[in-house]
Amino acid sequence: MDQNVIAQDKLYIGGEWRRGRGADITSNFPADGSHNATLPGASLEDVDLAIERAQDAVNDPAWRKLLPHERATYLYRIAESIARHADRISHVQSRDTGKTLSETRALAMSASGTFRYMAAALETMEDTLTPPRGNYLTMSVYEPLGVTAGITPWNSPIASDAQKVAPALAAGNAILLKPSSWSPLVCLELARVIEEAGLPKGLFSTLPGAGSIVGERIVTHKAIKKVSFTGGTATGRDIARKAAGKLMPVSLELGGKSPTIVFADADLDLAVAGVMFGIFSSTGQSCIAGSRLFVERSIYDAFVAKLVAATERLKVGHPFEATTQVAPLIRPKHRDEVEDHVAKARADGGKVLTGGERPTGSDYKDGTYYRPTIIAGLGNDSRLCREEVFGPVLAVLPFDNEGDLIRQSNDNDYGLASGIYTRDFPKAWRIARSLDTGTVWINTYKQFSISTPFGGTKDSGVGREKGRDGIRAWMAQKSVYCDLSQAPHPWAKSAL
Ligand code: NDP
């Protein structure tokens, strides 16, 4: 094992570092295929142990009786600890996922911000006094659910982990985190900072291991009171079915096939930059990737030519190079899948305007690199416009008018995000309100704020994360009626 990549090959279970008793998980560096680490993953016994410890911890008065501002101090400390170790977290995440250091550093700082925000939201969260219909006081209060779980994908681990762990703890729960088997290392760094912050043992465990074994046990275990899942739509559907069997609430952040729209009156430099950032940053491995581009027909040829020229100037390179814009894909199997989507698009009559191949040269020979790719000539009903590629592949299509645009944009199973480029604000507002997506960006893309709720519609999921209400999504609502009359109920009076 490369000691520079992970400190030890143990998992954080029930507040202790233990050797996992499940199958080994191997992490390689996508830039050159070198070995990062092999980690014994969690077993079913490990899951059960984590749940047992979590039940004890969440019911312990030392945690259960904390007032919100007291609980918040742990989250503030975790936020500080992540920021203090951001360079190390970023390094491990770049080794694990192949993402650029600048991106993984930003993700670490975003995770820190998530803990800080949730701490502040917790301190200022209020229960509600509701209007009574009689001589009594009525209140709606929020209480922890108990032992909860987060299941996350490989593309932005520390940030998506924080979006589950921070609100779950803020709500007073315990949480088990199951990361993707493709990015098992970052969760150990999160465990280290949580331990450093002094969170009571047992409230947080991290369980890397196969989704079909470890993930399935977590979802179906009767002690788990909520699962928040981010990942593919098929997996999300499967989890929702199992959750329905035990009537457990789930939050599902799933895939996307997001439309980006460029009107003829747009600032074209701004639009080209935004379109490229929307699809090619993170090498397209983003649920919100703007992967279907609709361009108003009057500027279609000129805009696409400008976009292709700019795309060819993007720097494909090593994740540790400061100038790199497009880093390798997560692993060879995933590149094979991306290549398969491009081959199918070609077979369907698509014209590859740029990319559609691996870059050549000694710098690229051992890494899972793929060139940013733009494909024209396919209809909105083509496989390329329907299936999530999760790679740097953009489909471009013309549109004739607003009606045609809305029809095509919304004619898709997914509904996660969208982008609009125009100088006409009333038009942008009109289109934004007509798009069936959870988020709309106007003259920008992939901008995020922890205070703004995020989630999808249709096959992109159910539920919202982030925002002040993000904590309440991890709580049980309880109504309390308190009679003020201090008199026996009139219905029973005659019997007294
Ligand atoms: P998967 O759905 O394959 O996996 C996501 C997580 O679920 C992993 O931890 C995986 O574990 C686990 N898992 C797999 N099968 C099960 C199961 N039966 N029960 C419980 N857990 C299971 O997605 P990917 O990892 O391939 O991630 C990419 C997908 O995530 C894309 O579709 C993307 O759009 C989506 N995504 C959505 C986001 C959003 O916010 N809407 C954000 C980021 C990504 P294991 O790795 O061991 O299989």
Residues whose N, C-alpha, C, O or C-beta is under 5 A from the ligand:
A	BS01	NDP	I151 T152 P153 W154 K178 P179 S180 S181 W182 G209 A210 G211 S212 G215 E216 T230 G231 G232 T233 T235 E253 L254 G255 G256 C287 S460
